[in-house]
Amino acid sequence: MALPRPGRASSPLLYQKHLRLQEERQLMLTQALDVSSMAARVGYESVSQFNREYSRQFGAPPQRDIRRMRELPGGGVVQALG
């Protein structure tokens, strides 16, 4: 999914939410943290709300998305180009 840009049909809050969810996705790929811990880190009091927002952004709930990403070559982790 393309990163929304501020000022382009996206509010600063939506942009911030996108960045936070993107960061949490990377953390779930590289660390053994559960969804409730991730939801709290992003600032959600409700795990179900976190799941809905995550699904909207990435097309699947966190557990399914992370499982799918880990099955990809390279484990779904984006490597920095040097």
NORPE-V421397 format. One record per pair of residues at least 6 apart in sequence whose ideal C-beta (glycine too) atoms are under 6 Angstrom apart, sorted by sequence separation. I is the first residue (numbers start at 1). J is the second residue. D is the distance in Angstrom with one decimal. If there is no record, write none. Layout:
i->I j->J d->D
i->I j->J d->D
//
This chain:
i->4 j->10 d->3.8
i->6 j->12 d->5.7
i->44 j->50 d->4.1
i->55 j->61 d->5.2
i->70 j->76 d->5.7
i->58 j->65 d->5.0
i->69 j->76 d->3.1
i->39 j->47 d->4.8
i->54 j->62 d->5.1
i->6 j->15 d->5.1
i->28 j->38 d->5.9
i->51 j->61 d->5.1
i->4 j->15 d->5.5
i->36 j->47 d->5.1
i->39 j->50 d->3.6
i->4 j->18 d->5.6
i->24 j->38 d->4.8
i->24 j->42 d->5.4
i->20 j->42 d->4.9
i->35 j->62 d->4.9
i->21 j->57 d->5.2
i->28 j->66 d->5.0
i->29 j->69 d->5.8
i->29 j->76 d->5.4
i->29 j->77 d->5.6
//
